[in-house]
């Protein structure tokens, strides 16, 4: 039987200077040293990535609070959106093309690039930690499938914990970047398959091959294209993908994770889909918003939602 945690009526956020009554619980990425959200206002977030300050747009920041922190006006680089779509970086103070940041034992190369991204989604650290903890508790070889694996932070975390990982992303450039991150983390020789492929088609082929995984994690985009022009729309494709991935789980699976940045995929939606398709495995399902602490306010910036099934 699947089990669902009951929400607490009163939650006090660890980072808040005030009590937030009646607020939903969140999984908060609060173990960073080389990254932080300094402040947020007017559709933007002020961030520190190692030694460098970046200012990037964020659709969740609909509030217009006073920008009192001096670094609002001293950012190394600012990403400006274009009215015609897209945007570009305005480099205001000298920064390298790429630099390294650390999260615990892991290292990642940060590179400001198009569409405001840097190659790391820092809020995902809550999921890296959870996956690594589950892997370390098991005293047996584990196979992990990481879909829409991007620059490989989740892959590297799982490798570092001792698992064998299959890393799949449709972008050749992102897979190359993931290999670079594995190398700077000292994990280049660990057991991993690096694959450039359409995730849905890969899963279908794995089912035909009879391959199985103990842990499956996925962080799909809201919209994207595969290496051969395949179109991905999360609202249409996520449930069929979860259903297919359930067929790849081993006889003794441990963990199944789906992350979403899409506003329409609320935690309860993730829970419903995961619980429906993983019902034969029993276990329990929990889905929550994920977020990042904001240093200057003591509040939390929401960054999407994650749904987790555990044995």
C-alpha positions, 0 to 999 in steps of 0.5 A: 500500500502506498503511504502519503505524509500528512501536512503539518498545520504549522510550519516554521521555516529554518531560515525565517526570522518570522514564523510562517503559519499555514504555509506548505512545507518545502524542501530547502537547499540550505547546505550551500557554501559557494552559492547563495541568493542574496536578495530578490525583487522586481522579477530578479534574483541577486546571486553569489556564485563563488566569488562572482555576483550575478543578477538574473530574471526569475518569474517567481519574483513578482514582488517589488521590494526595495533594493537596499543591498549595495550588490544590486548595483555592483553585479559582475554580470546581468542577464537582460531579457529581450522584448522579442524573446531570449536575451543576453548577458551584460558583463559589467565587471570582469569575470572568467568564461567559466569558474568552479564552485563546490558543493560538499565533495562535488565540483561544478563548472559555472558558465553564464550562457543563453537563456539566463542559465549557468549550468547548475540549478542550485535548488536541486541540491536537496534532491542530490542529497536525498539520492546520495543518502539512499545510495550510501545506505544500501550495501549492494551495487545500484543502477541509477538512470538520470533522464534529462540529465543536463550538466550532470550534477545529479549524476555526479552526486550518485557516482560519488555515493557509489552507484553506477549511473546511466546519464541521458540528455538530448544535448551533446554539449550538455553531456560534454559539460557533464563529463567535465564536471565529473572530471573536476570532481575527480570522478571521471573513471567511475562507472557511468554511461554518457548518452546523447539521446531523446529520453522517451525513445531511450526509455522505450529501447531500454524496456525492449532490452530488458534493462532495469534500474534501482533508482530513476530520476528525471528533471524534464524541461517544460519544453524542449527538442530532442537531438533529431528535432523531437518535441517535448511538452511536459504537460503532454509527455510527463505522465506517459514517461512516468508510466514507461519508466515504471517498467524499468524499475528493478524487482527491488527498487529504492527511489523514483524522483520527478522534478518540475519547474512548470507552474501547472505541475503542482506537488499534488499533481506529481504525487497523483501521477507517481502514486498511480504508476508506482502502486505495484511497488508499494512504498510511499510518495511525497511531493513538495515545493523546493526552494532556496533561502534568501539571505537578506530576508530570511525567506525562501524563494520557490523553485518548482516542485519535486515528487519522490517515491521511496520504498 
